[in-house]
Amino acid sequence: MLMEPGMLAKSKAGRDKDCIYVIISVNDEYVYLADGERRSVSNLKKKNRRHVQIIYKKRCASVSDDEVIRKTIREYC
């Protein structure tokens, strides 16, 4: 499964289950996520790649601006 920065992802496991995030960075084993509110770009959520589901319907234009991330998530929901 191809994961790239800017893609939307839904958490499948953990206490944040069913939350929508934007992928900021991708590692071999982990992805780093932000939602622009509780998890800003300066305080990323580290999540195992197996615990997120990619949402292909929408992409975020900028992964460095919290306002753009919030707007993208609001437009999807």
PDB file with SEQRES, HELIX, SHEET and CRYST1 records, atoms N, CA, C and O in Angstrom:
SEQRES   1 A   77  MET LEU MET GLU PRO GLY MET LEU ALA LYS SER LYS ALA          
SEQRES   2 A   77  GLY ARG ASP LYS ASP CYS ILE TYR VAL ILE ILE SER VAL          
SEQRES   3 A   77  ASN ASP GLU TYR VAL TYR LEU ALA ASP GLY GLU ARG ARG          
SEQRES   4 A   77  SER VAL SER ASN LEU LYS LYS LYS ASN ARG ARG HIS VAL          
SEQRES   5 A   77  GLN ILE ILE TYR LYS LYS ARG CYS ALA SER VAL SER ASP          
SEQRES   6 A   77  ASP GLU VAL ILE ARG LYS THR ILE ARG GLU TYR CYS              
HELIX    1 AA1 ARG A   49  HIS A   51  5                                   3    
HELIX    2 AA2 ASP A   66  TYR A   76  1                                  11    
SHEET    1 AA1 5 LYS A  45  ASN A  48  0                                        
SHEET    2 AA1 5 TYR A  30  ALA A  34 -1                                        
SHEET    3 AA1 5 ILE A  20  VAL A  26 -1                                        
SHEET    4 AA1 5 MET A   7  SER A  11 -1                                        
SHEET    5 AA1 5 VAL A  52  ARG A  59 -1                                        
CRYST1    1.000    1.000    1.000  90.00  90.00  90.00 P 1           1          
ATOM      1  N   MET A   1       0.853  -1.170   0.000  1.00  0.00           N  
ATOM      2  CA  MET A   1       0.000   0.000   0.000  1.00  0.00           C  
ATOM      3  C   MET A   1       0.902   1.238   0.000  1.00  0.00           C  
ATOM      4  O   MET A   1       1.762   1.392   0.868  1.00  0.00           O  
ATOM      5  N   LEU A   2       0.700   2.086  -0.953  1.00  0.00           N  
ATOM      6  CA  LEU A   2       1.509   3.285  -1.110  1.00  0.00           C  
ATOM      7  C   LEU A   2       0.977   4.403  -0.220  1.00  0.00           C  
ATOM      8  O   LEU A   2      -0.191   4.780  -0.314  1.00  0.00           O  
ATOM      9  N   MET A   3       1.837   4.923   0.636  1.00  0.00           N  
ATOM     10  CA  MET A   3       1.477   6.041   1.511  1.00  0.00           C  
ATOM     11  C   MET A   3       2.400   7.206   1.196  1.00  0.00           C  
ATOM     12  O   MET A   3       3.622   7.061   1.172  1.00  0.00           O  
ATOM     13  N   GLU A   4       1.797   8.362   0.956  1.00  0.00           N  
ATOM     14  CA  GLU A   4       2.565   9.566   0.622  1.00  0.00           C  
ATOM     15  C   GLU A   4       2.107  10.726   1.492  1.00  0.00           C  
ATOM     16  O   GLU A   4       0.956  10.759   1.928  1.00  0.00           O  
ATOM     17  N   PRO A   5       3.003  11.680   1.749  1.00  0.00           N  
ATOM     18  CA  PRO A   5       2.591  12.882   2.485  1.00  0.00           C  
ATOM     19  C   PRO A   5       1.466  13.617   1.753  1.00  0.00           C  
ATOM     20  O   PRO A   5       1.484  13.754   0.530  1.00  0.00           O  
ATOM     21  N   GLY A   6       0.498  14.080   2.526  1.00  0.00           N  
ATOM     22  CA  GLY A   6      -0.642  14.792   1.960  1.00  0.00           C  
ATOM     23  C   GLY A   6      -1.894  13.948   1.842  1.00  0.00           C  
ATOM     24  O   GLY A   6      -2.986  14.491   1.668  1.00  0.00           O  
ATOM     25  N   MET A   7      -1.763  12.629   1.932  1.00  0.00           N  
ATOM     26  CA  MET A   7      -2.930  11.754   1.851  1.00  0.00           C  
ATOM     27  C   MET A   7      -3.696  11.773   3.168  1.00  0.00           C  
ATOM     28  O   MET A   7      -3.104  11.942   4.235  1.00  0.00           O  
ATOM     29  N   LEU A   8      -5.000  11.602   3.091  1.00  0.00           N  
ATOM     30  CA  LEU A   8      -5.811  11.466   4.291  1.00  0.00           C  
ATOM     31  C   LEU A   8      -5.767  10.017   4.757  1.00  0.00           C  
ATOM     32  O   LEU A   8      -5.694   9.091   3.949  1.00  0.00           O  
ATOM     33  N   ALA A   9      -5.813   9.837   6.083  1.00  0.00           N  
ATOM     34  CA  ALA A   9      -5.788   8.498   6.656  1.00  0.00           C  
ATOM     35  C   ALA A   9      -6.733   8.429   7.841  1.00  0.00           C  
ATOM     36  O   ALA A   9      -6.906   9.406   8.569  1.00  0.00           O  
ATOM     37  N   LYS A  10      -7.341   7.268   8.027  1.00  0.00           N  
ATOM     38  CA  LYS A  10      -8.246   7.025   9.148  1.00  0.00           C  
ATOM     39  C   LYS A  10      -7.575   6.032  10.091  1.00  0.00           C  
ATOM     40  O   LYS A  10      -7.052   5.006   9.655  1.00  0.00           O  
ATOM     41  N   SER A  11      -7.595   6.341  11.372  1.00  0.00           N  
ATOM     42  CA  SER A  11      -7.008   5.464  12.374  1.00  0.00           C  
ATOM     43  C   SER A  11      -7.896   4.244  12.573  1.00  0.00           C  
ATOM     44  O   SER A  11      -9.104   4.379  12.770  1.00  0.00           O  
ATOM     45  N   LYS A  12      -7.298   3.043  12.522  1.00  0.00           N  
ATOM     46  CA  LYS A  12      -8.057   1.809  12.690  1.00  0.00           C  
ATOM     47  C   LYS A  12      -7.910   1.216  14.082  1.00  0.00           C  
ATOM     48  O   LYS A  12      -8.702   0.351  14.458  1.00  0.00           O  
ATOM     49  N   ALA A  13      -6.923   1.652  14.860  1.00  0.00           N  
ATOM     50  CA  ALA A  13      -6.679   1.058  16.169  1.00  0.00           C  
ATOM     51  C   ALA A  13      -6.156   2.103  17.137  1.00  0.00           C  
ATOM     52  O   ALA A  13      -5.609   3.129  16.732  1.00  0.00           O  
ATOM     53  N   GLY A  14      -6.330   1.829  18.415  1.00  0.00           N  
ATOM     54  CA  GLY A  14      -5.847   2.730  19.453  1.00  0.00           C  
ATOM     55  C   GLY A  14      -6.964   3.593  19.994  1.00  0.00           C  
ATOM     56  O   GLY A  14      -8.114   3.489  19.567  1.00  0.00           O  
ATOM     57  N   ARG A  15      -6.612   4.446  20.939  1.00  0.00           N  
ATOM     58  CA  ARG A  15      -7.642   5.290  21.552  1.00  0.00           C  
ATOM     59  C   ARG A  15      -8.141   6.378  20.615  1.00  0.00           C  
ATOM     60  O   ARG A  15      -9.164   7.006  20.886  1.00  0.00           O  
ATOM     61  N   ASP A  16      -7.431   6.608  19.516  1.00  0.00           N  
ATOM     62  CA  ASP A  16      -7.879   7.581  18.515  1.00  0.00           C  
ATOM     63  C   ASP A  16      -8.568   6.908  17.331  1.00  0.00           C  
ATOM     64  O   ASP A  16      -8.596   7.465  16.234  1.00  0.00           O  
ATOM     65  N   LYS A  17      -9.121   5.720  17.542  1.00  0.00           N  
ATOM     66  CA  LYS A  17      -9.782   4.960  16.478  1.00  0.00           C  
ATOM     67  C   LYS A  17     -10.852   5.808  15.797  1.00  0.00           C  
ATOM     68  O   LYS A  17     -11.604   6.520  16.462  1.00  0.00           O  
ATOM     69  N   ASP A  18     -10.915   5.731  14.483  1.00  0.00           N  
ATOM     70  CA  ASP A  18     -11.875   6.430  13.615  1.00  0.00           C  
ATOM     71  C   ASP A  18     -11.589   7.920  13.459  1.00  0.00           C  
ATOM     72  O   ASP A  18     -12.418   8.631  12.891  1.00  0.00           O  
ATOM     73  N   CYS A  19     -10.476   8.411  13.930  1.00  0.00           N  
ATOM     74  CA  CYS A  19     -10.089   9.813  13.715  1.00  0.00           C  
ATOM     75  C   CYS A  19      -9.460   9.956  12.332  1.00  0.00           C  
ATOM     76  O   CYS A  19      -8.795   9.044  11.841  1.00  0.00           O  
ATOM     77  N   ILE A  20      -9.679  11.110  11.716  1.00  0.00           N  
ATOM     78  CA  ILE A  20      -9.135  11.402  10.400  1.00  0.00           C  
ATOM     79  C   ILE A  20      -7.886  12.272  10.568  1.00  0.00           C  
ATOM     80  O   ILE A  20      -7.908  13.256  11.308  1.00  0.00           O  
ATOM     81  N   TYR A  21      -6.804  11.911   9.885  1.00  0.00           N  
ATOM     82  CA  TYR A  21      -5.539  12.630   9.939  1.00  0.00           C  
ATOM     83  C   TYR A  21      -5.017  12.866   8.520  1.00  0.00           C  
ATOM     84  O   TYR A  21      -5.514  12.286   7.555  1.00  0.00           O  
ATOM     85  N   VAL A  22      -4.014  13.721   8.416  1.00  0.00           N  
ATOM     86  CA  VAL A  22      -3.266  13.907   7.178  1.00  0.00           C  
ATOM     87  C   VAL A  22      -1.869  13.351   7.412  1.00  0.00           C  
ATOM     88  O   VAL A  22      -1.252  13.626   8.441  1.00  0.00           O  
ATOM     89  N   ILE A  23      -1.371  12.574   6.466  1.00  0.00           N  
ATOM     90  CA  ILE A  23      -0.027  12.012   6.579  1.00  0.00           C  
ATOM     91  C   ILE A  23       0.979  13.119   6.308  1.00  0.00           C  
ATOM     92  O   ILE A  23       0.931  13.773   5.266  1.00  0.00           O  
ATOM     93  N   ILE A  24       1.889  13.325   7.252  1.00  0.00           N  
ATOM     94  CA  ILE A  24       2.918  14.352   7.123  1.00  0.00           C  
ATOM     95  C   ILE A  24       4.225  13.745   6.643  1.00  0.00           C  
ATOM     96  O   ILE A  24       4.907  14.309   5.788  1.00  0.00           O  
ATOM     97  N   SER A  25       4.567  12.589   7.203  1.00  0.00           N  
ATOM     98  CA  SER A  25       5.823  11.930   6.863  1.00  0.00           C  
ATOM     99  C   SER A  25       5.628  10.424   6.918  1.00  0.00           C  
ATOM    100  O   SER A  25       4.788   9.930   7.670  1.00  0.00           O  
ATOM    101  N   VAL A  26       6.412   9.686   6.113  1.00  0.00           N  
ATOM    102  CA  VAL A  26       6.319   8.234   6.061  1.00  0.00           C  
ATOM    103  C   VAL A  26       7.700   7.655   6.309  1.00  0.00           C  
ATOM    104  O   VAL A  26       8.690   8.080   5.714  1.00  0.00           O  
ATOM    105  N   ASN A  27       7.744   6.665   7.211  1.00  0.00           N  
ATOM    106  CA  ASN A  27       8.963   5.957   7.541  1.00  0.00           C  
ATOM    107  C   ASN A  27       8.774   4.503   7.099  1.00  0.00           C  
ATOM    108  O   ASN A  27       7.710   4.156   6.587  1.00  0.00           O  
ATOM    109  N   ASP A  28       9.782   3.649   7.286  1.00  0.00           N  
ATOM    110  CA  ASP A  28       9.646   2.238   6.929  1.00  0.00           C  
ATOM    111  C   ASP A  28       8.531   1.563   7.723  1.00  0.00           C  
ATOM    112  O   ASP A  28       7.748   0.793   7.168  1.00  0.00           O  
ATOM    113  N   GLU A  29       8.461   1.850   9.012  1.00  0.00           N  
ATOM    114  CA  GLU A  29       7.519   1.171   9.894  1.00  0.00           C  
ATOM    115  C   GLU A  29       6.385   2.072  10.385  1.00  0.00           C  
ATOM    116  O   GLU A  29       5.314   1.580  10.742  1.00  0.00           O  
ATOM    117  N   TYR A  30       6.613   3.378  10.404  1.00  0.00           N  
ATOM    118  CA  TYR A  30       5.649   4.311  10.997  1.00  0.00           C  
ATOM    119  C   TYR A  30       5.243   5.406  10.024  1.00  0.00           C  
ATOM    120  O   TYR A  30       5.955   5.712   9.068  1.00  0.00           O  
ATOM    121  N   VAL A  31       4.070   5.991  10.295  1.00  0.00           N  
ATOM    122  CA  VAL A  31       3.642   7.211   9.620  1.00  0.00           C  
ATOM    123  C   VAL A  31       3.462   8.276  10.696  1.00  0.00           C  
ATOM    124  O   VAL A  31       3.127   7.963  11.838  1.00  0.00           O  
ATOM    125  N   TYR A  32       3.684   9.523  10.329  1.00  0.00           N  
ATOM    126  CA  TYR A  32       3.524  10.647  11.240  1.00  0.00           C  
ATOM    127  C   TYR A  32       2.342  11.465  10.752  1.00  0.00           C  
ATOM    128  O   TYR A  32       2.301  11.899   9.601  1.00  0.00           O  
ATOM    129  N   LEU A  33       1.378  11.670  11.647  1.00  0.00           N  
ATOM    130  CA  LEU A  33       0.081  12.229  11.280  1.00  0.00           C  
ATOM    131  C   LEU A  33      -0.197  13.528  12.019  1.00  0.00           C  
ATOM    132  O   LEU A  33       0.338  13.759  13.103  1.00  0.00           O  
ATOM    133  N   ALA A  34      -1.037  14.377  11.430  1.00  0.00           N  
ATOM    134  CA  ALA A  34      -1.494  15.613  12.066  1.00  0.00           C  
ATOM    135  C   ALA A  34      -2.948  15.834  11.675  1.00  0.00           C  
ATOM    136  O   ALA A  34      -3.378  15.459  10.584  1.00  0.00           O  
ATOM    137  N   ASP A  35      -3.706  16.458  12.597  1.00  0.00           N  
ATOM    138  CA  ASP A  35      -5.085  16.815  12.275  1.00  0.00           C  
ATOM    139  C   ASP A  35      -5.311  18.325  12.341  1.00  0.00           C  
ATOM    140  O   ASP A  35      -6.413  18.793  12.054  1.00  0.00           O  
ATOM    141  N   GLY A  36      -4.292  19.089  12.710  1.00  0.00           N  
ATOM    142  CA  GLY A  36      -4.392  20.538  12.739  1.00  0.00           C  
ATOM    143  C   GLY A  36      -4.981  21.105  14.008  1.00  0.00           C  
ATOM    144  O   GLY A  36      -4.901  22.314  14.230  1.00  0.00           O  
ATOM    145  N   GLU A  37      -5.572  20.273  14.851  1.00  0.00           N  
ATOM    146  CA  GLU A  37      -6.173  20.736  16.104  1.00  0.00           C  
ATOM    147  C   GLU A  37      -5.415  20.161  17.294  1.00  0.00           C  
ATOM    148  O   GLU A  37      -4.534  20.813  17.853  1.00  0.00           O  
ATOM    149  N   ARG A  38      -5.765  18.926  17.679  1.00  0.00           N  
ATOM    150  CA  ARG A  38      -5.067  18.297  18.807  1.00  0.00           C  
ATOM    151  C   ARG A  38      -3.646  17.919  18.432  1.00  0.00           C  
ATOM    152  O   ARG A  38      -2.731  18.039  19.247  1.00  0.00           O  
ATOM    153  N   ARG A  39      -3.461  17.468  17.216  1.00  0.00           N  
ATOM    154  CA  ARG A  39      -2.136  17.103  16.719  1.00  0.00           C  
ATOM    155  C   ARG A  39      -1.746  18.073  15.612  1.00  0.00           C  
ATOM    156  O   ARG A  39      -2.174  17.939  14.466  1.00  0.00           O  
ATOM    157  N   SER A  40      -0.928  19.044  15.978  1.00  0.00           N  
ATOM    158  CA  SER A  40      -0.494  20.038  14.991  1.00  0.00           C  
ATOM    159  C   SER A  40       0.759  19.527  14.283  1.00  0.00           C  
ATOM    160  O   SER A  40       1.268  18.452  14.601  1.00  0.00           O  
ATOM    161  N   VAL A  41       1.240  20.291  13.342  1.00  0.00           N  
ATOM    162  CA  VAL A  41       2.437  19.919  12.590  1.00  0.00           C  
ATOM    163  C   VAL A  41       3.664  19.885  13.507  1.00  0.00           C  
ATOM    164  O   VAL A  41       4.608  19.139  13.248  1.00  0.00           O  
ATOM    165  N   SER A  42       3.655  20.680  14.567  1.00  0.00           N  
ATOM    166  CA  SER A  42       4.788  20.687  15.494  1.00  0.00           C  
ATOM    167  C   SER A  42       4.692  19.566  16.525  1.00  0.00           C  
ATOM    168  O   SER A  42       5.664  19.318  17.237  1.00  0.00           O  
ATOM    169  N   ASN A  43       3.544  18.877  16.629  1.00  0.00           N  
ATOM    170  CA  ASN A  43       3.332  17.800  17.606  1.00  0.00           C  
ATOM    171  C   ASN A  43       2.672  16.622  16.891  1.00  0.00           C  
ATOM    172  O   ASN A  43       1.479  16.374  17.071  1.00  0.00           O  
ATOM    173  N   LEU A  44       3.445  15.898  16.082  1.00  0.00           N  
ATOM    174  CA  LEU A  44       2.892  14.849  15.229  1.00  0.00           C  
ATOM    175  C   LEU A  44       2.551  13.585  16.004  1.00  0.00           C  
ATOM    176  O   LEU A  44       3.140  13.297  17.046  1.00  0.00           O  
ATOM    177  N   LYS A  45       1.594  12.842  15.476  1.00  0.00           N  
ATOM    178  CA  LYS A  45       1.188  11.549  16.021  1.00  0.00           C  
ATOM    179  C   LYS A  45       1.963  10.467  15.278  1.00  0.00           C  
ATOM    180  O   LYS A  45       1.891  10.383  14.052  1.00  0.00           O  
ATOM    181  N   LYS A  46       2.699   9.642  16.011  1.00  0.00           N  
ATOM    182  CA  LYS A  46       3.439   8.527  15.424  1.00  0.00           C  
ATOM    183  C   LYS A  46       2.550   7.294  15.484  1.00  0.00           C  
ATOM    184  O   LYS A  46       2.091   6.913  16.561  1.00  0.00           O  
ATOM    185  N   LYS A  47       2.301   6.666  14.338  1.00  0.00           N  
ATOM    186  CA  LYS A  47       1.373   5.538  14.283  1.00  0.00           C  
ATOM    187  C   LYS A  47       1.958   4.447  13.387  1.00  0.00           C  
ATOM    188  O   LYS A  47       2.593   4.732  12.372  1.00  0.00           O  
ATOM    189  N   ASN A  48       1.735   3.214  13.776  1.00  0.00           N  
ATOM    190  CA  ASN A  48       2.169   2.077  12.980  1.00  0.00           C  
ATOM    191  C   ASN A  48       1.427   2.089  11.640  1.00  0.00           C  
ATOM    192  O   ASN A  48       0.236   2.397  11.589  1.00  0.00           O  
ATOM    193  N   ARG A  49       2.126   1.757  10.569  1.00  0.00           N  
ATOM    194  CA  ARG A  49       1.522   1.779   9.234  1.00  0.00           C  
ATOM    195  C   ARG A  49       0.335   0.835   9.114  1.00  0.00           C  
ATOM    196  O   ARG A  49      -0.592   1.108   8.352  1.00  0.00           O  
ATOM    197  N   ARG A  50       0.347  -0.260   9.846  1.00  0.00           N  
ATOM    198  CA  ARG A  50      -0.744  -1.235   9.779  1.00  0.00           C  
ATOM    199  C   ARG A  50      -2.011  -0.741  10.466  1.00  0.00           C  
ATOM    200  O   ARG A  50      -3.082  -1.319  10.278  1.00  0.00           O  
ATOM    201  N   HIS A  51      -1.901   0.317  11.259  1.00  0.00           N  
ATOM    202  CA  HIS A  51      -3.041   0.799  12.025  1.00  0.00           C  
ATOM    203  C   HIS A  51      -3.736   1.996  11.400  1.00  0.00           C  
ATOM    204  O   HIS A  51      -4.560   2.641  12.048  1.00  0.00           O  
ATOM    205  N   VAL A  52      -3.417   2.299  10.155  1.00  0.00           N  
ATOM    206  CA  VAL A  52      -4.101   3.387   9.451  1.00  0.00           C  
ATOM    207  C   VAL A  52      -4.649   2.874   8.124  1.00  0.00           C  
ATOM    208  O   VAL A  52      -4.087   1.972   7.503  1.00  0.00           O  
ATOM    209  N   GLN A  53      -5.757   3.471   7.710  1.00  0.00           N  
ATOM    210  CA  GLN A  53      -6.392   3.144   6.438  1.00  0.00           C  
ATOM    211  C   GLN A  53      -6.358   4.402   5.573  1.00  0.00           C  
ATOM    212  O   GLN A  53      -6.798   5.467   6.006  1.00  0.00           O  
ATOM    213  N   ILE A  54      -5.846   4.282   4.371  1.00  0.00           N  
ATOM    214  CA  ILE A  54      -5.721   5.421   3.463  1.00  0.00           C  
ATOM    215  C   ILE A  54      -7.094   5.787   2.890  1.00  0.00           C  
ATOM    216  O   ILE A  54      -7.903   4.917   2.570  1.00  0.00           O  
ATOM    217  N   ILE A  55      -7.332   7.090   2.771  1.00  0.00           N  
ATOM    218  CA  ILE A  55      -8.543   7.621   2.142  1.00  0.00           C  
ATOM    219  C   ILE A  55      -8.102   8.255   0.823  1.00  0.00           C  
ATOM    220  O   ILE A  55      -7.402   9.268   0.815  1.00  0.00           O  
ATOM    221  N   TYR A  56      -8.515   7.656  -0.281  1.00  0.00           N  
ATOM    222  CA  TYR A  56      -8.046   8.094  -1.594  1.00  0.00           C  
ATOM    223  C   TYR A  56      -8.883   9.215  -2.207  1.00  0.00           C  
ATOM    224  O   TYR A  56      -8.495   9.765  -3.238  1.00  0.00           O  
ATOM    225  N   LYS A  57     -10.009   9.567  -1.609  1.00  0.00           N  
ATOM    226  CA  LYS A  57     -10.920  10.546  -2.215  1.00  0.00           C  
ATOM    227  C   LYS A  57     -10.382  11.969  -2.193  1.00  0.00           C  
ATOM    228  O   LYS A  57     -10.758  12.778  -3.041  1.00  0.00           O  
ATOM    229  N   LYS A  58      -9.513  12.291  -1.247  1.00  0.00           N  
ATOM    230  CA  LYS A  58      -9.079  13.677  -1.082  1.00  0.00           C  
ATOM    231  C   LYS A  58      -7.608  13.704  -0.685  1.00  0.00           C  
ATOM    232  O   LYS A  58      -7.110  12.785  -0.036  1.00  0.00           O  
ATOM    233  N   ARG A  59      -6.917  14.783  -1.088  1.00  0.00           N  
ATOM    234  CA  ARG A  59      -5.519  15.010  -0.707  1.00  0.00           C  
ATOM    235  C   ARG A  59      -5.384  16.414  -0.160  1.00  0.00           C  
ATOM    236  O   ARG A  59      -6.139  17.316  -0.522  1.00  0.00           O  
ATOM    237  N   CYS A  60      -4.409  16.585   0.718  1.00  0.00           N  
ATOM    238  CA  CYS A  60      -4.130  17.886   1.306  1.00  0.00           C  
ATOM    239  C   CYS A  60      -3.057  18.579   0.464  1.00  0.00           C  
ATOM    240  O   CYS A  60      -2.058  17.965   0.090  1.00  0.00           O  
ATOM    241  N   ALA A  61      -3.274  19.856   0.173  1.00  0.00           N  
ATOM    242  CA  ALA A  61      -2.342  20.598  -0.674  1.00  0.00           C  
ATOM    243  C   ALA A  61      -1.027  20.912   0.043  1.00  0.00           C  
ATOM    244  O   ALA A  61       0.037  20.852  -0.573  1.00  0.00           O  
ATOM    245  N   SER A  62      -1.086  21.241   1.319  1.00  0.00           N  
ATOM    246  CA  SER A  62       0.105  21.615   2.078  1.00  0.00           C  
ATOM    247  C   SER A  62       0.164  20.816   3.371  1.00  0.00           C  
ATOM    248  O   SER A  62      -0.813  20.767   4.118  1.00  0.00           O  
ATOM    249  N   VAL A  63       1.306  20.189   3.639  1.00  0.00           N  
ATOM    250  CA  VAL A  63       1.453  19.416   4.870  1.00  0.00           C  
ATOM    251  C   VAL A  63       2.180  20.204   5.948  1.00  0.00           C  
ATOM    252  O   VAL A  63       2.510  19.650   6.996  1.00  0.00           O  
ATOM    253  N   SER A  64       2.434  21.474   5.713  1.00  0.00           N  
ATOM    254  CA  SER A  64       3.163  22.282   6.694  1.00  0.00           C  
ATOM    255  C   SER A  64       2.299  23.357   7.345  1.00  0.00           C  
ATOM    256  O   SER A  64       2.791  24.095   8.198  1.00  0.00           O  
ATOM    257  N   ASP A  65       1.025  23.466   6.966  1.00  0.00           N  
ATOM    258  CA  ASP A  65       0.146  24.499   7.489  1.00  0.00           C  
ATOM    259  C   ASP A  65      -1.064  23.866   8.170  1.00  0.00           C  
ATOM    260  O   ASP A  65      -1.841  23.156   7.532  1.00  0.00           O  
ATOM    261  N   ASP A  66      -1.221  24.128   9.473  1.00  0.00           N  
ATOM    262  CA  ASP A  66      -2.321  23.545  10.239  1.00  0.00           C  
ATOM    263  C   ASP A  66      -3.686  23.979   9.726  1.00  0.00           C  
ATOM    264  O   ASP A  66      -4.622  23.180   9.743  1.00  0.00           O  
ATOM    265  N   GLU A  67      -3.827  25.203   9.276  1.00  0.00           N  
ATOM    266  CA  GLU A  67      -5.112  25.699   8.779  1.00  0.00           C  
ATOM    267  C   GLU A  67      -5.540  24.945   7.523  1.00  0.00           C  
ATOM    268  O   GLU A  67      -6.716  24.611   7.380  1.00  0.00           O  
ATOM    269  N   VAL A  68      -4.618  24.675   6.621  1.00  0.00           N  
ATOM    270  CA  VAL A  68      -4.932  23.924   5.401  1.00  0.00           C  
ATOM    271  C   VAL A  68      -5.308  22.492   5.755  1.00  0.00           C  
ATOM    272  O   VAL A  68      -6.212  21.923   5.142  1.00  0.00           O  
ATOM    273  N   ILE A  69      -4.634  21.906   6.727  1.00  0.00           N  
ATOM    274  CA  ILE A  69      -4.946  20.542   7.165  1.00  0.00           C  
ATOM    275  C   ILE A  69      -6.354  20.485   7.754  1.00  0.00           C  
ATOM    276  O   ILE A  69      -7.129  19.590   7.417  1.00  0.00           O  
ATOM    277  N   ARG A  70      -6.693  21.437   8.633  1.00  0.00           N  
ATOM    278  CA  ARG A  70      -8.041  21.479   9.221  1.00  0.00           C  
ATOM    279  C   ARG A  70      -9.109  21.639   8.149  1.00  0.00           C  
ATOM    280  O   ARG A  70     -10.145  20.975   8.195  1.00  0.00           O  
ATOM    281  N   LYS A  71      -8.859  22.515   7.188  1.00  0.00           N  
ATOM    282  CA  LYS A  71      -9.822  22.771   6.119  1.00  0.00           C  
ATOM    283  C   LYS A  71     -10.033  21.517   5.258  1.00  0.00           C  
ATOM    284  O   LYS A  71     -11.166  21.207   4.887  1.00  0.00           O  
ATOM    285  N   THR A  72      -8.968  20.807   4.945  1.00  0.00           N  
ATOM    286  CA  THR A  72      -9.066  19.597   4.140  1.00  0.00           C  
ATOM    287  C   THR A  72      -9.871  18.520   4.856  1.00  0.00           C  
ATOM    288  O   THR A  72     -10.705  17.856   4.240  1.00  0.00           O  
ATOM    289  N   ILE A  73      -9.630  18.341   6.150  1.00  0.00           N  
ATOM    290  CA  ILE A  73     -10.361  17.336   6.928  1.00  0.00           C  
ATOM    291  C   ILE A  73     -11.840  17.724   7.034  1.00  0.00           C  
ATOM    292  O   ILE A  73     -12.711  16.862   6.914  1.00  0.00           O  
ATOM    293  N   ARG A  74     -12.132  19.011   7.258  1.00  0.00           N  
ATOM    294  CA  ARG A  74     -13.521  19.469   7.336  1.00  0.00           C  
ATOM    295  C   ARG A  74     -14.251  19.243   6.014  1.00  0.00           C  
ATOM    296  O   ARG A  74     -15.415  18.844   6.009  1.00  0.00           O  
ATOM    297  N   GLU A  75     -13.575  19.496   4.896  1.00  0.00           N  
ATOM    298  CA  GLU A  75     -14.206  19.296   3.581  1.00  0.00           C  
ATOM    299  C   GLU A  75     -14.498  17.826   3.333  1.00  0.00           C  
ATOM    300  O   GLU A  75     -15.494  17.501   2.686  1.00  0.00           O  
ATOM    301  N   TYR A  76     -13.659  16.933   3.829  1.00  0.00           N  
ATOM    302  CA  TYR A  76     -13.891  15.498   3.635  1.00  0.00           C  
ATOM    303  C   TYR A  76     -15.079  15.014   4.475  1.00  0.00           C  
ATOM    304  O   TYR A  76     -15.919  14.252   3.997  1.00  0.00           O  
ATOM    305  N   CYS A  77     -15.138  15.464   5.725  1.00  0.00           N  
ATOM    306  CA  CYS A  77     -16.212  15.010   6.625  1.00  0.00           C  
ATOM    307  C   CYS A  77     -17.462  15.746   6.266  1.00  0.00           C  
ATOM    308  O   CYS A  77     -18.504  15.532   6.887  1.00  0.00           O  
TER     309      CYS A  77                                                      
END                                                                             
